[in-house]
Amino acid sequence: MVTVGLYEAKTKLSELLDRVEGGEELVITRHGVPVARLVPAAHVSRRDIAGAISEWRRLRTDTQLNPPGADHVTVRDLINYGRK
């Protein structure tokens, strides 16, 4: 991993972003102390989205969350369910 000082990061940000876009990870330091890390942004694939949708559908039909006769599952219900 490449280390870059704060001044250099400010003056060459565009170049550094090109390197990160190419897959490189960089650490930005201030007075030699690491303060930030530049990494490529994660790409969300269609498979990840499809998995999230199918999990949501499963949760909607979960009888613990949505007992027979209940109208719908609220966000609060899901938050509380996730804390169990």
C-alpha positions as CSV (number, residue, x, y, z in Angstrom):
1,M,0.0,0.0,0.0
2,V,1.3,3.4,-1.0
3,T,1.6,6.2,1.6
4,V,1.1,9.8,0.5
5,G,1.5,13.0,2.6
6,L,-1.4,15.4,3.0
7,Y,0.2,18.1,1.0
8,E,0.9,15.8,-1.9
9,A,-2.7,14.4,-1.7
10,K,-4.1,17.9,-1.9
11,T,-2.0,18.9,-4.9
12,K,-2.3,15.6,-6.8
13,L,-5.8,14.5,-5.9
14,S,-6.9,13.9,-9.5
15,E,-3.8,11.7,-10.2
16,L,-4.3,9.8,-6.9
17,L,-8.0,9.1,-7.8
18,D,-6.9,7.7,-11.2
19,R,-4.6,5.3,-9.3
20,V,-7.3,4.3,-6.9
21,E,-9.8,3.8,-9.8
22,G,-7.2,1.4,-11.3
23,G,-7.4,-0.7,-8.1
24,E,-4.6,0.7,-6.0
25,E,-5.1,1.5,-2.3
26,L,-3.5,4.6,-0.8
27,V,-2.9,5.9,2.7
28,I,-2.9,9.6,3.4
29,T,-0.8,10.7,6.3
30,R,-0.5,14.0,8.3
31,H,3.0,14.5,9.8
32,G,3.7,10.8,9.2
33,V,0.6,9.5,11.0
34,P,-2.0,7.7,8.8
35,V,-5.3,9.6,8.8
36,A,-7.2,8.2,5.8
37,R,-7.3,5.4,3.3
38,L,-8.4,5.8,-0.3
39,V,-9.8,2.6,-1.7
40,P,-11.8,1.8,-4.9
41,A,-15.6,2.3,-4.5
42,A,-17.4,-1.0,-4.2
43,H,-19.6,-1.9,-7.2
44,V,-23.0,-3.4,-6.3
45,S,-23.8,-6.2,-8.6
46,R,-27.3,-7.2,-9.8
47,R,-26.8,-10.5,-8.0
48,D,-26.4,-8.5,-4.7
49,I,-29.5,-6.5,-5.4
50,A,-31.5,-9.7,-6.3
51,G,-30.4,-11.3,-3.1
52,A,-31.5,-8.3,-1.0
53,I,-34.9,-8.4,-2.7
54,S,-35.4,-12.1,-2.1
55,E,-34.4,-11.6,1.6
56,W,-36.9,-8.8,1.9
57,R,-39.6,-11.0,0.5
58,R,-38.7,-13.8,2.9
59,L,-38.9,-11.4,5.8
60,R,-42.3,-10.2,4.7
61,T,-43.7,-13.7,4.9
62,D,-41.9,-14.6,8.1
63,T,-44.6,-15.6,10.6
64,Q,-42.6,-14.3,13.6
65,L,-42.6,-10.8,12.1
66,N,-45.9,-10.9,10.3
67,P,-48.3,-13.1,12.3
68,P,-51.5,-14.2,10.6
69,G,-54.0,-11.3,10.7
70,A,-51.3,-8.6,10.8
71,D,-51.5,-5.9,8.1
72,H,-47.8,-5.3,7.3
73,V,-44.3,-5.3,8.6
74,T,-42.9,-1.9,9.7
75,V,-39.3,-0.8,9.6
76,R,-39.4,-0.7,13.4
77,D,-40.4,-4.4,13.4
78,L,-37.4,-5.3,11.2
79,I,-35.0,-3.3,13.4
80,N,-36.3,-5.1,16.5
81,Y,-36.1,-8.4,14.6
82,G,-32.5,-7.8,13.7
83,R,-31.6,-7.1,17.3
84,K,-32.7,-10.6,18.4
